[in-house]
Amino acid sequence: MRRTVADMHTTGTHHHVLIIGGGNGGVSLAARLRRAGVRDIAVVEPRGHHEYKPLFSHVAGGTARASSTVRAQGDVMPKEVTWIEDAVTAVDPHTNSVSLVDGPGLTYDQLVVCPGIRNDWDRVPGLATAMESPSAASHYELGLANKASHLLRSITRGTVVFTQPAEPASCVGAGQKPMYQACDYWRATGVLDDIRVVMVVPTDAAFLPPFDAELDRKIAEYGIELRTRSELSSVDAAAREVVVSGPGRSETIRYDVLNVEPPQSAPDWIASSGLAGADDPGGFVEVDPRTLRHPRYPNVWSLGDAAATTNSKCGGALRKQTWVAARNVAAVLRGGEPTAHYDGYAVCPFTVSRSTVVWAEFDDHGRQKPTIPFLPRMYRENRLAWIFDRHVLPWVYWNLILTGRV
Ligand SMILES: Cc1cc2nc3c(=O)[nH]c(=O)nc-3n(C[C@H](O)[C@H](O)[C@H](O)COP(=O)(O)OP(=O)(O)OC[C@H]3O[C@@H](n4cnc5c(N)ncnc54)[C@H](O)[C@@H]3O)c2cc1C
């Protein structure tokens, strides 16, 4: 028998607020909404564990254990929020309904789409195969981050290639972080001079103008060869060779170790569900970048890595976005209008050694945007930012961010 929306109310498949994805964005938003008094919130999340991804770079860089990056999903899901352990395959914004891989369809009053971004291993020929080979790894997946850590600590001579893709990408500059940490380790163990280090970036310089002088200083200090305006175009794992291409040129580099930040893309079902903008070939969820509300479907919202916002995608952006989304969704549920605005803030903490960080905070125009203006030296290499990034922030994430307190 066909189920109506009224049936779904009684069988628990209709929710006031349905959140797709129980990652950084989904769990912290659910917690903020609960704190704002919103009832009947459900989160669809297929994974049984929750990851704190910023520490993946530290795992590869040898300064964190993999076990410290994960917790059971049930332990981080806010109380009185329903966890639906399943994956969304499609959204129909015209009927306010969502299809799942296993369970019955769901309906909603307000939908928040935050399934993150996916690593697109097949975009570069040979890359997926290389990840299964002995000499290539990536800190963009936890299992591979452990492998990267082992490879970077074992090598004592040869060539190590690190790559960073063009945006969209999650914390795009993170591709560089394990490189600086590895260089610091090789210098301490006396082998840095025997290792050729190549960093491939798509941009004109290491990152963004306010931070480039500091990163360039470290790049020179470690003797890193920076290939700007370049991208990884293929990998031959058997020959241990990569082809790196830029405008009008291409270069083959033989490697002993390869660490890749993979190209990334939006989940396919976002565009096929009609949630992406017609002029967005990337297929991310179309939103007003300030209110985070969908311009065509006013009861649909998006935030985090899956949203077509104008900022650099990162957890630091989400800390502000969840506050905005929670206020706006709660206001609309009360019959009001969204008035909270996200300001485009983003952060990328560059671990430029195993004890210092360049704390890069910036807006969606690439201009510096420090959270604490009287600490201006945070964007210079410093120890305080390391302590904050490695020790304070993980605690803040598990205890304050995921519980909706900050
Ligand atoms: C290596 C690395 C280092 C980083 N370092 C930093 C840093 O130092 N600072 C910083 O601010 N940010 C950093 N980030 C970025 C930060 O981790 C992300 O921006 C953040 O996790 C995005 O949150 P999200 O909720 O959008 O996505 P995620 O946290 O990825 O969560 C998405 C969730 O959706 C679920 N999901 C996927 N598909 C479906 C589906 N079909 N149905 C239901 N659920 C689904 C997934 O299982 C996942 O749990 C880093 C990221 C990486 C990968």
The ligand as an ORCA input file, in Angstrom:
! r2SCAN-3c Opt
* xyz 0 1
  C      43.023     16.032      5.629
  C      42.105     17.135      6.035
  C      42.578     18.141      6.863
  C      41.741     19.172      7.246
  N      42.231     20.133      8.074
  C      41.418     21.134      8.492
  C      41.885     22.121      9.402
  O      43.033     22.068      9.842
  N      41.044     23.111      9.776
  C      39.768     23.182      9.316
  O      39.035     24.092      9.682
  N      39.289     22.251      8.440
  C      40.074     21.230      8.032
  N      39.589     20.280      7.180
  C      38.252     20.443      6.607
  C      37.120     19.940      7.502
  O      37.409     18.659      8.020
  C      35.859     19.897      6.659
  O      35.641     21.171      6.116
  C      34.647     19.476      7.439
  O      34.796     18.162      7.942
  C      33.407     19.527      6.557
  O      32.288     19.149      7.308
  P      30.982     18.614      6.567
  O      30.003     18.337      7.634
  O      30.627     19.487      5.440
  O      31.489     17.242      5.914
  P      32.042     15.965      6.653
  O      32.630     16.315      7.971
  O      32.893     15.285      5.643
  O      30.759     15.101      6.946
  C      29.927     14.650      5.915
  C      29.162     13.448      6.450
  O      28.133     13.122      5.518
  C      28.059     11.727      5.411
  N      27.485     11.402      4.122
  C      28.107     11.365      2.917
  N      27.244     10.997      1.960
  C      26.046     10.815      2.571
  C      24.767     10.413      2.091
  N      24.554     10.131      0.802
  N      23.756     10.321      2.990
  C      23.964     10.604      4.307
  N      25.152     10.970      4.798
  C      26.173     11.072      3.930
  C      29.502     11.268      5.560
  O      29.565      9.903      5.966
  C      30.044     12.222      6.600
  O      29.943     11.718      7.905
  C      40.405     19.221      6.790
  C      39.918     18.204      5.947
  C      40.756     17.173      5.583
  C      40.236     16.070      4.690
*
